[in-house]
Amino acid sequence: MSTSILASSVTFPISGKVAPNRFLKSAMTERLCTYDKENHDLRGKPTPEYLAVYEKWGQGSIGIIVLGNLPVDRTALEAKKNAVIDKRSPWDAVAAFKPVIAAAKAHGSLLIGQLTHGGRQTSDDVNPHPVSSSDIQNPPSMGMTFAKPRPMTVAEIDDLVDSYGFAAETLYKAGADGVQLHAAHGYLLSQFLSGRVNKRTDDYGGSLENRSRIVFRIFEEIKRRVPANDFLLSIKINSADFAEGGFTDDECGKIAIMLEAAGVELIELSGGTYETGGYYSYRKDSTVKREAFFIEFADRIRPTLKSTKLAVTGGFRSKAPMEGAISGKSCDFIGIARPLTAEPFFCRDLLSGAITEAKENKVNAPDQTQSSLYQIHAISESKEIPDLSSQAVVDVLMKEKRGLA
Ligand SMILES: Cc1cc2nc3c(=O)[nH]c(=O)nc-3n(C[C@H](O)[C@H](O)[C@H](O)COP(=O)(O)O)c2cc1C
């Protein structure tokens, strides 16, 4: 038995769900599901490869596993081959996701599905007619180009709220312990929250209350459809966009209090948007040294929360800073993404004492999403995971590109 504080369990106050330890596998897009450019009915269905990755992570002593982003609209993908829960899909999503969720939970982890909508950050290759809060176009970024979006009508917002409700209910019926709204990194809900992108003058734009209205309507719809005492509500939100006029840390602090009042039990803090280079935006030297990019924001927010739990994601790589963040009461959960693609048993091995830190990653920071995807795909095929601590392996891998982008 590990004596580390990281091995202590956490009970959520409303759903009563118990996370067996302090690790949260943050959402990572897998790009392992079905995709067809023309026939939308054939998009987003789980495959044996998608299942295989969660089978592996399910064995890894991860307190909470969050599925990679699940668009609720099959035309508003984060990327081709996303897993999708869209009410229009003709296939049975409950049956399709059940085995994946069961595999992830097989050894005691909690499982949460992350629901999203790409909005203006869906590449023009996937959707040449995207919608957003307003018509502010995303500049070319992350190797993609984007069409000018059209502002959503109120009828479309109503329909989107229903789509999120449907997707959450589907997750519940398929055995998930909870749902996470992806309101970070510049996707649609983040496009509503951001004063830089959201120029609406109706009930969904202007004040923070108005810009966040869509988020709270979605949570209300989920609570209407799924019992709160059996389903954990969560959100991933930017501590700040780090873009001029974007969502600020002050607004994050205010919204955290509103989220707790709405029954949200877990807030995961991240930061950045495509415009600012994604979740690397806050990667200053000082934050790299102390590992966690967003901990100073957590320190400000956590004292204002009564029972809602906080996860901080981005940069954690070794045991001592993780233990320090928990024992110092900065946060309740340590969010981990990239180390879990290099070492699916990273959390298990930290808890057992077999290791004290993650393997080095020699890939240039902006290419690390891509290299993690290579690793996820290797796991899905039970192949050897590319060792990114080896410069020789990195050189070959990044030259091949392997058509995953
Ligand atoms: C391959 C890959 C895919 C990602 N996909 C998502 C996603 O679907 N949803 C999300 O909220 N964040 C996504 N992220 C961001 C991570 O969840 C996390 O916030 C970020 O990697 C920082 O954590 P880390 O330093 O532990 O990697 C992704 C990151 C990677 C590397």
The ligand as a Gaussian input file, in Angstrom:
#p B3LYP/6-31G(d) Opt

LIG

0 1
 C       -2.878000      13.977000     -27.759000
 C       -3.583000      15.019000     -26.964000
 C       -4.932000      15.190000     -27.128000
 C       -5.641000      16.129000     -26.355000
 N       -6.992000      16.198000     -26.476000
 C       -7.708000      16.943000     -25.597000
 C       -9.126000      16.837000     -25.549000
 O       -9.751000      16.079000     -26.277000
 N       -9.760000      17.596000     -24.639000
 C       -9.097000      18.430000     -23.761000
 O       -9.737000      19.070000     -22.938000
 N       -7.768000      18.538000     -23.791000
 C       -7.057000      17.788000     -24.656000
 N       -5.686000      17.806000     -24.604000
 C       -5.009000      18.613000     -23.565000
 C       -4.773000      17.764000     -22.317000
 O       -5.970000      17.294000     -21.745000
 C       -4.016000      18.552000     -21.236000
 O       -4.804000      19.657000     -20.843000
 C       -2.649000      19.031000     -21.743000
 O       -2.004000      18.013000     -22.483000
 C       -1.744000      19.431000     -20.577000
 O       -1.509000      18.336000     -19.701000
 P       -0.098000      17.518000     -19.711000
 O        0.979000      18.538000     -19.491000
 O       -0.203000      16.540000     -18.574000
 O        0.026000      16.872000     -21.038000
 C       -4.954000      16.925000     -25.409000
 C       -3.574000      16.770000     -25.270000
 C       -2.889000      15.829000     -26.020000
 C       -1.407000      15.655000     -25.812000

